[in-house]
Amino acid sequence: MDMFSSSTWLWVGFCALILFMLSLDLGLFNRKAHTIHYREAAVWSAIWVTLAGVFAGIVFWSQGQQRGLEFVTGYLIELSLSVDNLFVFILIFSYFKVPRRYQHRVLFWGLLGALVFRLTMIFLGATLINNFNWILYVFGAFLIYTGLSMFREEDREIQPEKNPVVRLVTRYVRISRNYDEEKFFTRIDDRRVGTLLLLVLVIVEVTDVVFAVDSIPAIFAVTTNPFIVYTSNVFAILGLRSMYFLLSGVIEKFHYLRMGLAIVLTFIGVKMLIVIGHVEIPIWVSLVVVLSVLAGSVLASIIWPKIKMLATKVKLVGANPPVFHLSGTGTLAHVVIYATKDSETEEGQDLTTAETLWEIEPIGGYESGRRVEEIGEVQYGVIPAGYKQIRPQNGGPPPLKTGNKYEYWFDTADAPHARNCFIIRGNRCVEVMD
């Protein structure tokens, strides 16, 4: 397989187009750092998608239907897998509190580095496949493993202090703890040091390397033509930068998208392995499967939105008996009011240990509890509908004494619970430190 098997003028024309667009982007439209707003991001996203569509038409015209379908399928696979990068970019920028007006600069240089790195990986992979055809089966097995792992993967966290590349960079390059406008380097005490923005750039680069390990083998399942592989990669990752600013505010709502990407990776891996049994899936079938899975995952996210869990919060109203106003999204599973140590009993004696004054729980067990927002408020001694009193076993709880210190527990089965101490003073309840 010759890496220049595609027409030379297509390589030249493609590279000239990309260099022109990047120069236009950084040299004209984004010469000065500014916040990328929704409208600007939408325009640039539309430009990159349109350019990809026009280029696909050129490939269909000059290379034929098979190559054209390979480009479209490869582009969609790379674009969908690149969307997964958005989740990590959001975490990185949030963790380091990168001002929005500097985020474009990080993504520009980060993805520019990704172009060079991916070009190297693609030609290396193409050379390996050309000389060792069995390497495709290794790629297939790896993609199946990656896809199945994505099904089990929980929410990701950014831990830069554990990243070996970050450790290596910070070992040899002094990094400031602050930003200096949009600069990657600055001077402190007449010494040239890297800014925090440089560290963010390094992490973005490392992140793309990790994702390239998954995405590049995936597209080799569609085609082993280096020109198709690289051009679809480039259009996908350059469009990704604009899509970040377009989708960063809503991407987390598509919570089933990651599951869709896992299905796509697993399908592609299976497609590469079944060739051993001389079974080949036509390229148009792969295109339909990828489109259907991605559209289905987005649609499922809209139909069944993810419920965001909010911690239970309590606001005390009234004095004796107090009323506990509740807010949050959890299921109320258990309520306990304690008299703390050293409070006085009704007989005037000091308590040496905490005493449970009132305790309630759902009649049918924790699983049958009601939502906090549905209950709204709980008054001391008044049992909400659907709950039963555990303590005291007979009669109502004792009245609360002015000046005594008490503690409340509102346990929720599926959200952080609320716990605090309070004292009754005059005609109001006052929350105090434990």
MOLIN-V930080 format. One line per field, one symbol per residue. ss: DSSP state (~ for helix, > for strand, _ for the rest). phi: phi as a letter, one per 30 degrees, with the letter a starting at -180 (. if undefined). Layout:
BEGIN
ss->???
phi->???
END
This chain:
BEGIN
ss->_______~~~~~~~~~~~~~~~~~~~~~~________~~~~~~~~~~~~~~~~~~~~~~~~~~_~~~~~~~~~~~~~~~~~~~~~~~~~~~~~~~____~~~~~~~~~~~~~~~~~~~~~~~~~~~~~~~~___~~~~~~~~~~~~~~~~~~_______~~~_~~~~~~~~~__>_________>>>>__>>>>_~~~~~~~~~~~~~~~~~~~~~~~~~_____~~~~~~~~~~~~~~~~~~~~~~___~~~___~~~~~~~~~~~~~~~~~~~~~_____~~~~~~~~~~~~~~~~~~~~~_________>>>>>_____>>>>>___>>>>>>>>>____>_____>____>>>>>>>>___~~~__>~~~~_>>>_______>>>>>_____________>>>>>>>>_____>>>>>>>>__>>>>>__
phi->.cdcddeddddddddddddddddddddcdbdcdadddedddddddddddddddddddddedccjddddddddddddddddddeddeededdddddchdeddcddddddddddddddddedddddddddddcbddddddeddddddddddddcddedbcbddcdddddddddcbdcddbcbhcddbbcbhicdbdddddddddddddedddddddddeddddcacdedddddddddddddeeddeddcedbdddcddddddddddddddddeddddedicbcedddedddddddddddddddddcdddddcddbbbdbibbddccdcbkbdcdcabbcccdeidcdddicddcbdbdcabbaddcjedcdcdedddiabcejcdddjbbdcbddbidddddcdjdcbbcbcdcdbaedcbacabcbicbcbdbdd
END
